[in-house]
Structure formats: structure tokens, C-alpha cells
Amino acid sequence: MIALNVNGEDRSVDVPDDMPLLWVLRDVIGLTGTKFGCGIAQCGACTVQLDGQPVRSCVLPVASVGSRHVTTVEAIGATQSGKKVQQAWLDLEVIQCGYCQSGQIMSATALLDRNPDPSDSDIDAAMSGNICRCGTYTRIRAAIKQAAKA
Amino acid sequence: MSKPSSSTQKATSRRAFLQGSGLLLGFSMLGAGIRPGFAAAEPVEGDVTAAFSPDAFIRIDSDGKITLILPNIEMGQGTHTGEATLIAEELEVGLDQVKVVDAPPNEKLYTTALLGGQATGGSTSMRATWESLRKAGAVARTMLVAAAAVQWSVPVSECSAKLGVVTHQPTGRQLAYGALADAAGKQPVPSDVKLKDPKDFELIGKSLRRVDTAGKVNGAVIYGIDVRVPDMKVATVAACPVIGGKLGDVDETAARAIPGVRDIVKLDNAVAVIGDHFWAAKKGLEALSITWNEGVNAKLSSADMMATLKAASQQKTPIMARQEGDVAGALKAAVKTVEASYELPFLAHAPMEPINCVVHVRADECEIWVGTQVPTQAQGWAAQVTGFPLDKIIVHNHLIGGGFGRRLVAESVGQAVAIAKQVSYPVKVIWTREEDIQHDLYRPTYYDRISAGLGADGLPAVWIDHVAGGSVLGNYIPGGWPQDKLDDDAVEGAAKPPYDLPVIQVDWVREDPPVPITWWRGVGPTHNVFVVESFMDELAHAVGRDPVEYRRALTKNQPRAAGVLELAAEKSGWGSPLPAGSGRGISLHDAFGSYMAAVLEISVSAAGEITLQRAVVAVDCGIAINPNTVEAQIEGGLIFGLSAALYSGITFSNGRVDQSNFHDYRILRNNEAPKIEVYHVKSLESPGGIGETATVSAGPALANAIFAATGKRLRSLPIDRNQLKSDGADKTSVSMVPPLAAPLLAALVNSKERPETGVETEAEAL
């Protein structure tokens, strides 16, 4: 059994040590907001936060999480920056199909938590790991800036 | 498994939609009729006649709930918002007062007029429904107002509706739609309703909030891949890596030893491992030792396919798409001829949500949860695989995490049903990204030869475009596409360029590749407009004229094309100086009923790396139902097209796809995206399609910008950066377009006549 803290809740899961956190969240715990896109940390759809740091959960063995707190998109709205990011996403109509946006929002929130006033190059560095196939990039950039001001 | 999602609720059947009380109107996308749903015991289902085939419904319950049941699938393109806006405009309700629900599959009830068969694609949704949805809203409102007038015993003319409430103007009495719904359902359906003058629109033309996004910021919405039903297991699958190959032997020993692996299921051409979760299934699949019977395509390569296509283009008799004027004569009279050939690659769709499908095959029925653009095709696949009648196949359609054409094919549903059929429990089949890239149905490869004879004014006196490639439409026609018949998709964007071209010939040589193909965002125009607009640029440069000025001279009788051309040129600062190594490229086209001009500004480094600086897009899509959605589709469509032009190409070696995931099938990333500005040409024309329009613009604007920045003309996609390195010579003229001799040029027009000497050929004039 592996102990995890997910969205503030202590859990214990009976899974192999090497099972990526993504599949523990989706298939065992039932939190499906975190998405599978590539399985090789290329697209960022699976981004969650460990103690506030964005990580690619599709390649993160669950046993390596340890005591760090896992935050997923289902709970990010409870944080101040998460709420601002979600609101900016809606206000600027960032979203199209929406599938990648869980990961985008998790990356953007982590960026604002460590850098409340990001420049374009800060946004480039923080967001280039999150692919959006609908091509919502220009609005993502604008929404991060709007959330920073909110 | 904990907490199965709400989608485990029993299917919302057609009948459930059509039962109850209140006002229910079924209506047709074609506008062929509108009638109440509750009028008969079996109101609509038993009453599908040629004269009246409803494909959408408005339902107003007596508690005031307003539901729109719409056959077009929401996959991010905003179609539900647009369609709801049209109904709400005439129904006199706010967009926040309605709920949009996907229609369950029924070919007869929900056939989309332009596509034939229940499908969402080809940027058809808003075009098909512009009239009929507004009419349906007006009919419902008229019946509600009539019911209020009866109740108050006042003339209808004294009553008006606003925001879901009918008001008797002289007395100020009010009744909400919910309170009127039952009575309205008994009112006669008006045969004719007057639609609002566009100047009175209150919702159409405004950038209203989308109806589908709130649950997309907190993980709440359920895509197909998120569905969880009780006792469900998870499978992943490997199909034969060689196209058309079959499964041979499988050694299961190691896989069976992996904890969580439950079953191993063999299909004719694939093997699946089912586990307690995806990880067990994936580990199990990797542990299988599989022998494949590779079949006839074991040696297939991209180079061979392109060689076959080129030979077909030269040797096969083409099917004429358009021929106007004296082509041979005009060619003979031309003072200069220019010709070029272009190559386009196979493309994968790679939507962010990998292919998936949840299936439960029971003793006598099959239940499916999936996001698809073609729910009736999915149902058909399941019926074929299970042998059950269609009414025993229940399809729950879900939001789609990107379609782009991939989900216009439901073959993966057939595969998932074939897997689930072999076990007793429900199975969620998820393809890995590698499986998705390597077992897609691809946008076909094309080889097009194009030429023009220029008059003394430097403009094309004759234009000849020979398209060569496979028939996509053939995949959708039972028995395939007839060999001698034109597939309009193959020449869409080539047959009618928005230019004054008095003498024109466009034809198509069909050469179906031994690779499964289907539509890809932008369909025919994405390929053809790349050729047409690249070549238009070549012509301008061949006679030393500015590309915008050249197009201006050719759009004197094309007011909508000229309108977007001028707007894009003005807003982009066309002609203003740029630093060395930078350039602007323009493309102009009309497709899907919309006109678009795009100017792309780029810079190219000495190492051949391209930076996308800025894109300026001018669009005339008729009335923009929701301008913000139009802009979002243009931004996203442009990036989609730029992604493909810069990076995407599927190649084959030994019958296998060479690419496998986003590291080698690259997608444009946030730091690479240009600034994008969108400008509207105000228009009162009927709405044009917009979901694919900017994808079409991207490739040619990029190629033309590269030429402007470097002087190098790239005639194949994706862009080959090696050719843009400033240390090397321009390799394009030798490697891509072998100079054509005059006799060959004459052969281009498919005339039996041999050309007379004296036809001046200036191929490679660039």
C-alpha cells in the first residue's frame, strides 16, 4: 500500500510502485480531470502539482511522490492563484476542446505562484511544455497576464 | 473502481426526449418542416417521412426548463454556442436560459443535410442551420405568445416576448414560458414566420459566453476517455505495425504474470491486454511476444508511394474538374509560361484526447460511451461486430477532446466492440499515443503539377492545375468511389480559386494510396490552396510584381476576395520595410463559404530556423454569429495549419509509420506561436464555415513568407530547414522541380496536339 495526499485528503492505494501517478489518479482514485496525452512527458496534459511544483504525472512513479502533497485540477480552484487563472480562462474564452486545459491551468497556476508578474519569456519557459492541439496559445498567454493583474 | 461517473445513468433515449408535457418542436435542418412532438402518441419516431424528417428539437418544460437537442457534436469549435444563439435569438430567451444536449444516434432523425449521414465536419454546422434554427425559434415563440393571448383573451398583436416571458403590453400582465408551455404545445404550428431583420439582432453578432466551457477549467466535464462504469476494466491494444498486416502468434506467458493483467484478447489484426487499470494493460502489452504476418505492405515506403503518385500524375488519364476557355490556344499565345510541382505529405490528426471507447457487450445489447463526430457510424460498426440490431446498440456521445477529422471515422469503435465482445465486463479501450500516430487514417499525400501561361500584362491568360492523390470521399461511400467520377473534395480549393481566371483547366488523377485515409482539418482546400497560393506568388515574382498587387489585379470581379485582401494588406503594413532575414507572405482563398486573407511575418535564421513573428488575418465569413468564436477558430486553425506546415509529416518505412509521438510528430508550442490579429469585413451574407478556414491559409502564407525572407521557394511540406540554411545554395530548383520541356508542358493540358515550336517556356524562371 502506498500513502498519498491528494487534494488535501490522505489516501492509501494498492498499486505497483512504478505505476505513474496519472493512472493512480484516473483509474484508481477516480479523479479524471488530469488527462492522458502522450505518456512520455511531451504534451503536459497530465500536469499536476507536487507541493506547488508542476510535474508530469504520466512519467512520475507513484512511489516517488512520498509525503509531497498532490494537487490536481479538481482542487486548484481552491487556491487563490488557481481561482484567478480559472476565471481568466473563462473571461477570455481560452478554451476550445478543453482537453489540454487541465494541464495548462496547472502549469499557469504554478507559474503565477512563483512569479506573480511573469514576462513573455517567463511564460514561454513555463508553458512551452503544454501542447494545445486547438491552438489556444495566444489566449493562454493573455489569460496568464490577466490573472496576474487580478 | 470508486465513484463511477454520472454517465453510467441509463441512456437518454430518443423516446425520453420526446415524452412528457410542455412544448416540444421537432424541426429539420433543411427547413423542410416544423411540427410539435407531443401531438401524437409516437410523435416523431414513427413519423419520419420524406416530407418531414426532423433532426433537432426544442423542448420547453412546464417548469420553464428549455432544452435544445442538437445533432452537431461539440468538439471545441463552439458549434453548440452558435446553434443555441440562433434559436435563442428568435425564441426571445437569453443564451444562459437554454441547455444544449447532444442528440442520440438516429440516422433518420439527425441527418445533417450537407454531409448526408449524422456527422459533424466540413465546417458545415452553422451554414446548414442558419435559416432553420432561427425559424424553429420563431415558431416556438409564436406558439408561446399565441397561448398567452388565448389565456388573457387578448389579440396576439398586443403581446410580446422577451427573455422567456410573454407580456401583454397594455396591462403589463406577464407569463413565463414554463407556465405557457403546455398550452403552447396545443397551438397550431404557424406555417410561416417572419424572421428578424439583421439590424434587430440582439444575440447574433455578439461575443456571448460559450455554453460548454465552465466545466473545462476544473476537470468536471466527462470526455469519452473519462467515463467510468461499474466493474469496468481498462485495455490497450496493438494493431499490426505494418498496414494491412495480421496477427500471428502471441506468447502471453510474461504478460499474464504482471499483477493486474486480467485478459488477453486477440483480433484478426491486433491484440489487446485488459487490466485493472491502464498501467497494468500497458505493461502487459509490452510484455507480449508477438509475431505479425506483415502481408503485402511489408516493404511499403513513402518514397515508393510518391514515385507511384508522380508516375500516375504523368501517365494516367485525369478526370476533368473544370475546363473553361480555349486552354491549348491560350497556352500557345502566352508570352511566358511558368510551371511548378508541389508535394504534400500524409498527415496524422493527433487530437489531444487519444482514441478511446468504453463498451459493454451484454447478452442481447451493446452499450457504448465514446466521443465521436459520427455516432450513427459508431452504432453501425457495433451492430456489424456484435450482430445485434441497431436498436440494441446504445451510444452515449461525449464531449470530444479534439476531432479535426479523426473522429469522422469510427473504426476504432468497431475494434473496441470486438475486444469487449470477448469478455463479460465493460472495457475501456485506450490507445497509446504511439498507436494513435501509427494507426490513424491519414490526410493523403498529394502531387500536383500546376502551370500558367502569362499574357502581355503578366497575368495568367491560362491556368492549369493537375491534382493527383487519393479519394477521401470514397471511404464514406459504400462500395467505394466510382473510378471514373470526380471526387469534389480532391479539387476543392483548386477548381474555383477566387480570381479572374478566364481560361482554366483543373483535373484530378486518382491514385489511392495503400494507406487508410480520411479528412483532416481543412480537407481539400488545405492541400489545394497551398498549391494555388504558392504558385500565385511564384507568378507574381516571375513578372517582378508585388504579390498583393498581383492578386489585386486578379480580383477585380471578386469583391469579397478583394475586400479581405485589402484589409489584410492594410492591417499588416504590407510593403513596409522589415529587417534582413525577415519577410511577409500572403495567402488568399475562399472555402467553406468564407473568404480569408492572411499575412504572415516571419524571420529565418542563418541556421534555417523559422520564427513566426506575427499573423494578420482578414475574414469575411458573412454574418459572424459569435465574433469571438470566429476569432478563436481563426487563431487556433492558423496554429493548427502552421504546426503541420512547419513540422508534420507522416512517413513510412517497411510498411510502418516512422513517427510515434509528439517528439517526432511535432506540434507547435506556446513559445513558437505568432502574435495573431483578426479583422472582420462587415458582411450581411449568410454565415460561412470558420472551423477550418485559417488552417487553409497557414501553409501558403508560410511558404510565401519564406520566399520573401530568403528567396527560396519550398514546394513541399513540411518545411525542410536544411534548404533554408544561409550557407547553402538554393537547392529548391534542382531537387524539387525538374525543368520541364515544352512538349511536356503541352502534355499538361492533355491535348493530343503536339505543341508548335516557339512556345517559350520559362520554368525555373525563379
Contacts between the chains, C-beta under 8 A, distances in Angstrom:
chain1	res1	chain2	res2	distance
A	15	B	277	7.6
A	15	B	279	7.6
A	16	B	259	6.2
A	16	B	260	7.5
A	16	B	279	7.1
A	16	B	280	8.0
A	19	B	277	7.5
A	19	B	279	4.5
A	20	B	279	6.5
A	23	B	277	5.4
A	23	B	278	5.1
A	23	B	279	4.4
A	26	B	226	7.8
A	26	B	278	7.5
A	27	B	1	7.9
A	27	B	234	6.1
A	27	B	276	7.7
A	27	B	277	3.6
A	27	B	278	5.7
A	27	B	279	7.4
A	28	B	2	7.8
A	28	B	277	6.2
A	29	B	2	6.9
A	30	B	1	7.1
A	30	B	2	4.8
A	30	B	3	4.5
A	30	B	4	8.0
A	30	B	228	6.4
A	31	B	219	7.1
A	32	B	5	7.3
A	32	B	219	6.9
A	32	B	222	7.1
A	32	B	225	7.8
A	32	B	226	3.8
A	32	B	228	7.1
A	33	B	218	6.8
A	33	B	219	1.7
A	33	B	220	7.2
A	34	B	219	7.0
A	35	B	225	7.6
A	35	B	352	7.4
A	35	B	353	7.3
A	35	B	401	7.5
A	36	B	225	6.9
A	36	B	278	7.5
A	36	B	354	6.5
A	36	B	430	7.1
A	37	B	352	5.4
A	37	B	353	7.8
A	37	B	354	7.2
A	37	B	433	6.9
A	37	B	662	7.9
A	38	B	433	4.5
A	38	B	661	5.5
A	38	B	662	5.2
A	39	B	282	8.0
A	39	B	432	6.0
A	39	B	433	5.9
A	39	B	661	7.6
A	40	B	433	7.5
A	40	B	661	5.7
A	40	B	662	7.7
A	40	B	663	6.9
A	42	B	661	6.2
A	42	B	662	4.0
A	42	B	663	5.5
A	43	B	352	7.0
A	43	B	433	8.0
A	43	B	662	5.4
A	43	B	667	7.8
A	45	B	352	6.0
A	72	B	219	6.8
A	73	B	217	7.8
A	73	B	218	6.1
A	73	B	219	4.1
A	74	B	218	6.2
A	74	B	219	4.6
A	74	B	220	7.7
A	76	B	218	7.5
A	77	B	217	7.5
A	77	B	218	5.4
A	86	B	217	4.2
A	86	B	218	6.6
A	89	B	217	5.1
A	90	B	209	7.6
A	90	B	213	6.2
A	90	B	214	6.8
A	90	B	217	6.3
A	93	B	207	7.8
A	93	B	209	7.3
A	93	B	210	6.0
A	93	B	213	7.1
A	93	B	628	5.6
A	93	B	629	7.6
A	93	B	632	6.2
A	95	B	76	7.6
A	95	B	210	7.5
A	95	B	213	4.5
A	95	B	216	4.9
A	95	B	217	7.2
A	96	B	76	3.4
A	96	B	77	6.9
A	96	B	78	7.4
A	96	B	632	6.4
A	96	B	633	8.0
A	96	B	636	5.8
A	97	B	75	5.6
A	97	B	76	3.0
A	97	B	351	7.5
A	97	B	352	6.9
A	97	B	353	7.5
A	97	B	399	7.7
A	97	B	400	6.4
A	97	B	401	5.2
A	97	B	402	4.5
A	97	B	403	7.8
A	98	B	76	6.5
A	98	B	212	7.9
A	98	B	213	6.7
A	98	B	216	3.4
A	98	B	221	6.7
A	98	B	399	7.4
A	98	B	401	7.2
A	99	B	223	6.3
A	99	B	351	7.6
A	99	B	352	4.2
A	99	B	353	4.7
A	99	B	401	3.0
A	99	B	402	6.0
A	100	B	352	4.9
A	100	B	401	8.0
A	101	B	216	5.6
A	101	B	217	6.6
A	102	B	219	5.4
A	105	B	217	6.2
A	123	B	670	7.3
A	124	B	670	6.8
A	124	B	671	3.7
A	125	B	671	7.7
A	127	B	670	4.4
A	127	B	671	7.3
A	128	B	669	4.6
A	128	B	670	5.3
A	128	B	671	4.2
A	128	B	672	7.8
A	129	B	669	7.8
A	130	B	670	6.8
A	131	B	352	7.1
A	131	B	662	6.3
A	131	B	667	4.9
A	131	B	669	6.5
A	132	B	352	7.4
A	132	B	670	7.5
A	133	B	350	6.5
A	133	B	351	5.8
A	133	B	352	4.7
A	133	B	402	4.9
A	133	B	404	7.3
A	133	B	640	7.3
A	133	B	667	6.4
A	134	B	76	5.2
A	134	B	352	7.9
A	134	B	402	6.3
A	134	B	636	4.6
A	134	B	640	7.5
A	135	B	635	6.2
A	135	B	636	3.6
A	135	B	637	7.0
A	135	B	638	7.0
A	135	B	639	3.0
A	135	B	640	5.2
A	135	B	643	7.5
A	135	B	668	7.3
A	135	B	673	7.3
A	136	B	632	7.4
A	136	B	635	7.4
A	136	B	636	6.0
A	137	B	639	6.4
A	137	B	668	7.7
A	137	B	669	7.7
A	137	B	670	4.4
A	137	B	673	3.9
A	138	B	635	5.5
A	138	B	673	6.1
A	138	B	675	6.9
A	138	B	676	5.3
A	139	B	632	7.1
A	139	B	635	7.1
A	140	B	670	6.3
A	141	B	670	6.9
